[in-house]
Amino acid sequence: MKFIIPLLLASISVNAFAGNARFVLEPNPSIGSMQLFKTSDLCTVAKNSNAYINSHSSGNDTDPVAVHQGEVLPEDVTLERVQNTLDFICKTYVSDVRTKQKSRLQDAEFLKQNFDFYRWYPDTATALNISKKSTNAAKNRLLTGIPDNQLFITKYYTKLLKASPVKTAEFNQALFALPFDEQGLTAEQAELQKRTLTRFKYTRQEVIEGKISELNLAKPLVWISEDGLHDVLLQGTGVLEVEGKTRYFNVHRNNGISYDYSIGKTEQARYWYFAEVPSVMGYGKTLESKIAVKPQVTFAGNMQDLGLGKLIMINYSLNGQSVSQMGILADTGGAFDDNRFQLDFLVDSYYGWSDYHQANKHLPDYANTWIMLLKE
C-alpha cells in the first residue's frame, strides 16, 4: 500500500503533524445526514467529561495525561474551546427539549454552522509497521487496508456474561480484586513498591493456571469462564448476571505488562485486577474518578495525544447514503499507545460475537473522521 499525503486545497488553513497523522481544518465537510442517537446520552457523557476536566485541571489532583488541549492538535484547539464545546452540547439539548423541537444536534447544517471540523488523516505508517509484526491475519488485513484519508474504526462493547459467586466447573476463573498486599495503597505508592507487590509478579497465563488462587493472594469478586475472562480483560468492563442480578465490574490496575497489538487476546501477558462499579465506566485517573459513559456516543482513543472530551464525528456510507455519528472521547486503553490511526466506538452490551455482529454489521471498518470544536 502506498502512503500518499493528499494535496491540500487552498481553503484548508490549519495543519498539524503527529508522526504521519494530520489534523486539518475543513471549512465545509461533507457529512451527509445524522444517524439517530440519544442526544440525552451525548449530553450525559459531555457533562461527565467536563466535570472530570474541571476537577483535574488544577490543585493537587491534576491529570496531565488526559486534561489538556491535545498534544498533537493545531494550536487554536484549546482546552477552553473543548469545554465550551461540551457545554454547548448540553445547552442545545436542554433548549431543544424545553421548546419541544427536534434536536438540532441531529441537523447537519446546524452542526456546520456552529462547529469547526478538523479532519483527521491517520498515521498509516505506524499501522503498517504493527501489521508486519502481527500473526493475526484479520488484524494484518485491516491494518494494511487503512486508507490515507480515513480512520480505522473498531467497535468495543461491554461483555454480557453469566457468572457465579462461587467457583464451579464452568465458572472456574475469578475476577480478582487488588491483591491483599496492595489494599490501601495509591497507584503511586504501589509503583514505588512494585518489586515486592503481588500484582506485578504474574502474567495472565500464570493467574489462569491458579497462582493467585493457590496462594490466596487476592479476593475473588466473582467467577466466570476462561473464555469470558479473556473477553472481559480485552473489553475492560463486564456486565455480569449473578444469581439473577446485574453487576458491573471494571478493570482497576494491571500487572505492568504492556498490551501487544501484534498478538491475539488469549496470548496477551497483560492482566488486570478488577473492582465492582455502579455502571459502565470510561476513563479515569483512579477507579473512583472514572467517567460514566453511554453506548453509541462514546469513543476510546489515544487520550495522551488527543486529550479528554474531544467531540468526534465519523462519516460513512450506509445503504448508499452518506451518514454520520457523533461521540465523545471519554475512554482509552493500552492498544492506543502510540496509535494515531484508530478509534474504538462503544456500541452496547452483548453476550458474544453473533449478537454483537448482528447488531453492528452495518458499521464500517474505516470512516471519515473529524474532531469538532465550537466556533469562536
C-alpha positions in Angstrom: 0.0 0.0 0.0 1.3 3.5 -0.8 1.1 6.2 1.7 0.4 9.4 -0.2 -0.1 12.7 1.7 -3.0 14.3 -0.1 -2.6 17.7 -1.7 -4.2 20.3 0.5 -6.9 22.6 -1.0 -6.4 26.3 -0.9 -9.3 26.6 1.6 -7.5 24.5 4.2 -5.9 26.8 6.7 -4.6 24.6 9.6 -2.3 21.6 9.5 -0.8 19.8 12.5 1.6 16.8 12.2 1.9 13.9 14.6 4.1 11.3 13.0 2.2 10.8 9.8 -1.1 11.8 11.4 -2.6 15.2 10.4 -5.4 17.3 11.6 -6.7 19.7 9.0 -9.4 22.4 9.4 -12.1 21.6 6.8 -14.5 24.6 6.2 -17.3 22.7 4.5 -17.2 19.0 5.4 -19.5 16.6 3.6 -21.2 14.8 6.5 -24.5 13.7 4.9 -27.3 13.0 7.3 -27.0 12.3 11.0 -27.6 8.8 12.3 -30.1 8.7 15.2 -28.6 8.6 18.6 -29.8 9.6 22.1 -28.9 13.3 22.4 -29.6 12.9 26.2 -26.8 10.3 26.3 -24.4 12.6 24.4 -25.1 15.3 26.9 -24.6 12.9 29.8 -21.1 11.9 28.6 -20.3 15.6 27.7 -21.3 16.7 31.2 -19.4 13.9 32.9 -16.3 14.6 30.8 -16.4 18.3 31.6 -16.8 17.6 35.3 -13.7 15.4 35.2 -11.7 18.2 33.4 -12.8 20.8 36.0 -11.8 18.6 38.9 -8.4 17.5 37.5 -7.1 20.7 35.8 -5.6 22.4 38.9 -4.7 21.8 42.5 -3.2 18.6 43.9 -5.2 16.3 41.7 -4.2 17.2 38.2 -4.3 14.7 35.3 -1.7 15.7 32.7 -2.3 12.5 30.8 -5.9 13.5 29.8 -6.6 17.1 30.8 -5.0 19.2 28.1 -5.9 20.7 24.7 -4.4 17.9 22.7 -0.6 17.4 22.3 -0.9 16.7 18.5 -3.7 19.1 17.6 -3.5 22.6 16.0 -2.6 25.5 18.3 -6.1 27.0 18.1 -7.5 23.9 19.7 -7.5 25.0 23.3 -8.8 23.3 26.5 -11.3 26.3 26.9 -12.7 25.5 23.4 -13.0 21.9 24.3 -15.0 22.7 27.5 -17.1 25.3 25.7 -18.0 22.6 23.1 -19.1 20.2 25.8 -21.2 22.9 27.4 -22.8 23.8 24.1 -23.9 20.2 23.5 -25.9 20.2 26.8 -27.2 23.7 26.4 -28.5 22.8 22.9 -30.0 19.6 24.1 -31.8 21.2 27.1 -33.1 24.1 24.9 -34.5 21.7 22.3 -36.3 19.7 25.0 -37.8 22.8 26.6 -39.0 24.1 23.2 -40.2 20.6 22.2 -38.3 20.9 18.9 -36.4 18.2 17.0 -32.8 18.0 18.2 -30.6 20.5 16.4 -27.7 18.2 17.1 -29.2 15.9 14.5 -29.2 18.7 11.9 -26.1 18.6 9.7 -26.4 22.2 8.7 -26.8 23.4 12.3 -23.6 21.5 13.1 -21.6 23.0 10.2 -22.8 26.5 11.2 -21.7 26.2 14.8 -18.7 23.9 14.8 -15.2 23.9 13.2 -14.3 20.5 11.8 -10.7 19.2 11.9 -10.3 16.3 9.5 -8.1 13.5 11.0 -5.8 11.9 8.5 -4.4 8.7 10.1 -0.8 7.7 10.9 -0.8 4.8 8.4 3.0 4.3 8.6 2.7 3.1 12.3 -0.2 0.9 11.4 1.8 -0.7 8.6 4.8 -1.3 11.0 2.5 -3.0 13.5 0.9 -5.2 10.8 4.3 -6.6 9.9 4.7 -7.9 13.4 1.2 -9.3 13.7 0.5 -13.0 13.5 -3.3 -12.4 13.2 -4.3 -12.5 9.5 -7.5 -10.5 10.1 -5.8 -7.8 12.1 -3.0 -7.6 9.5 -5.5 -7.2 6.7 -7.4 -4.4 8.5 -4.2 -2.5 9.4 -2.7 -2.6 5.9 -6.0 -1.6 4.5 -6.4 1.7 6.3 -7.0 4.4 3.6 -4.8 7.5 3.6 -7.9 9.7 4.4 -9.9 7.6 6.8 -9.5 6.3 10.3 -9.6 2.7 11.4 -12.9 2.4 13.4 -13.1 -0.6 15.6 -16.1 -1.3 17.9 -16.0 -2.3 21.5 -18.7 -3.4 23.9 -19.3 -4.4 27.4 -19.4 -8.1 27.7 -22.6 -9.7 29.0 -21.8 -12.8 30.9 -23.3 -15.4 33.2 -21.3 -15.6 36.4 -21.2 -17.4 39.8 -20.5 -16.1 43.3 -18.5 -19.4 43.8 -16.1 -21.4 41.7 -17.7 -24.2 39.6 -16.6 -26.5 36.8 -17.9 -24.0 34.2 -17.1 -20.7 36.1 -13.5 -21.5 37.1 -11.8 -18.2 36.6 -12.1 -15.3 39.0 -12.2 -11.6 38.5 -9.8 -10.7 41.4 -9.7 -7.6 43.4 -6.4 -5.9 44.0 -4.1 -8.3 45.9 -4.2 -8.1 49.7 -0.7 -6.7 49.9 -1.8 -3.6 47.8 -5.0 -2.8 49.6 -4.9 0.8 50.8 -2.1 1.9 48.6 -2.5 4.6 45.9 -1.3 3.8 42.4 1.7 6.0 43.0 2.6 4.2 46.3 2.2 0.9 44.6 4.5 1.8 41.8 7.3 2.6 44.3 6.9 -0.9 45.8 6.3 -2.8 42.5 9.4 -5.1 43.0 7.7 -6.7 46.0 3.9 -6.5 45.2 1.9 -9.5 44.0 0.2 -7.5 41.2 3.5 -7.2 39.2 4.6 -10.8 39.7 2.3 -12.8 37.5 1.3 -13.0 33.8 -2.2 -13.6 32.7 -1.3 -17.2 31.9 0.0 -17.8 35.4 -3.1 -16.3 37.0 -5.3 -18.5 34.8 -3.2 -21.5 35.9 -4.1 -20.8 39.5 -1.2 -18.9 41.1 -3.3 -16.3 42.8 -5.9 -18.8 44.0 -3.5 -21.4 45.3 -1.6 -18.9 47.4 -4.7 -16.9 48.4 -3.2 -13.6 47.3 -6.3 -11.8 46.3 -10.1 -11.8 46.9 -12.2 -13.4 44.0 -15.0 -10.9 43.3 -17.0 -13.3 41.1 -16.3 -16.4 38.9 -16.6 -16.6 35.1 -15.4 -18.9 32.3 -11.9 -18.7 30.9 -13.3 -17.5 27.5 -15.3 -14.9 29.4 -12.2 -13.8 31.3 -10.3 -13.1 28.1 -13.2 -11.1 26.7 -13.6 -9.0 29.9 -9.8 -8.3 30.0 -10.0 -7.1 26.4 -13.1 -5.0 26.8 -12.3 -3.6 30.2 -15.8 -4.0 31.6 -18.0 -6.9 32.4 -21.8 -6.7 32.7 -22.4 -9.9 34.7 -25.6 -11.7 35.6 -25.0 -13.2 39.1 -27.9 -15.1 40.7 -30.4 -13.0 38.7 -28.9 -9.6 39.4 -26.9 -7.5 37.0 -23.5 -6.3 38.4 -20.8 -4.3 36.7 -17.0 -4.9 37.0 -14.3 -2.6 35.7 -10.5 -3.0 35.3 -8.7 -1.4 38.2 -4.9 -1.9 37.9 -2.8 -4.2 35.7 0.4 -6.2 36.1 2.6 -3.6 34.4 2.9 -5.6 31.1 2.1 -3.7 28.0 -0.7 -4.7 25.6 0.9 -6.3 22.5 -1.1 -5.2 19.4 0.5 -7.8 17.2 -0.9 -10.9 19.0 -4.3 -12.2 19.9 -6.3 -11.7 23.1 -5.5 -15.2 24.6 -1.8 -14.7 24.1 -1.6 -11.4 26.0 0.5 -11.5 29.2 -1.2 -8.3 30.4 -3.5 -9.0 33.3 -6.0 -6.7 35.1 -7.4 -6.8 38.6 -10.9 -5.6 38.9 -13.3 -3.6 41.1 -17.1 -3.6 41.2 -18.6 -0.3 39.9 -22.2 1.1 39.6 -22.4 1.3 35.8 -20.3 1.2 32.6 -17.3 3.4 33.2 -14.8 5.0 30.8 -11.5 6.9 31.5 -10.4 7.9 35.0 -7.1 8.6 36.8 -8.4 6.5 39.6 -11.2 4.0 39.9 -13.2 6.4 42.0 -12.9 9.2 39.4 -13.8 7.2 36.3 -16.3 8.8 33.9 -19.7 7.1 33.5 -20.2 6.6 29.7 -23.0 5.6 27.4 -23.1 3.4 24.3 -23.4 4.9 20.8 -21.9 8.3 22.0 -18.5 7.3 23.4 -15.2 6.8 21.7 -12.0 5.3 23.1 -8.7 6.5 21.7 -5.3 7.9 22.3 -6.0 10.1 25.4 -2.5 11.1 26.0 -2.1 12.7 22.5 -5.7 13.9 22.0 -6.9 14.9 25.4 -10.2 14.0 27.1 -13.5 15.3 25.9 -13.0 15.8 22.2 -16.2 15.8 20.3 -15.7 13.4 17.3 -17.7 12.7 14.2 -17.4 9.7 11.9 -18.9 9.6 8.4 -19.5 6.6 6.2 -21.8 5.1 3.6 -24.9 3.2 4.8 -27.2 1.6 2.2 -25.8 4.0 -0.4 -26.4 7.1 1.8 -23.8 9.3 3.5 -24.4 9.2 7.3 -22.6 10.5 10.3 -22.4 9.8 14.1 -21.1 11.8 16.9 -19.5 10.8 20.2 -17.0 12.0 22.8 -13.5 10.8 23.6 -14.1 9.5 27.1 -12.2 6.2 27.2 -8.8 4.7 26.3 -6.8 1.5 26.6 -3.4 0.0 26.1 -4.0 -0.6 22.4 -3.9 3.2 21.8 -0.3 3.8 23.0 1.4 5.5 20.0 -1.7 4.9 18.0 -3.0 7.8 15.9 -4.8 5.7 13.3 -7.7 4.2 15.2 -10.8 5.0 17.3 -12.9 2.5 19.2 -16.7 3.1 19.2 -18.7 1.9 22.2 -21.7 0.1 20.8 -23.6 -1.7 23.6 -23.5 -4.8 25.7 -23.6 -8.3 24.2 -23.2 -12.0 25.2 -20.9 -12.8 22.2 -19.8 -12.3 18.7 -23.1 -13.4 17.0 -25.4 -10.9 18.7 -22.7 -8.2 18.5 -22.2 -8.8 14.8 -25.9 -8.9 14.0 -26.4 -5.5 15.7 -23.3 -3.8 14.2 -22.6 -5.4 10.9 -23.6 -2.1 9.2 -20.8 -0.2 10.8 -17.7 0.3 8.7 -14.0 -0.6 9.3 -12.9 2.8 8.1 -14.6 6.2 8.2 -14.0 9.9 7.5 -13.3 11.4 10.9 -13.3 14.9 12.3 -12.7 16.5 15.7 -15.3 19.1 16.3 -15.0 22.4 18.2 -17.5 25.1 18.8 -16.6 28.1 16.6 -15.0 31.1 18.3 
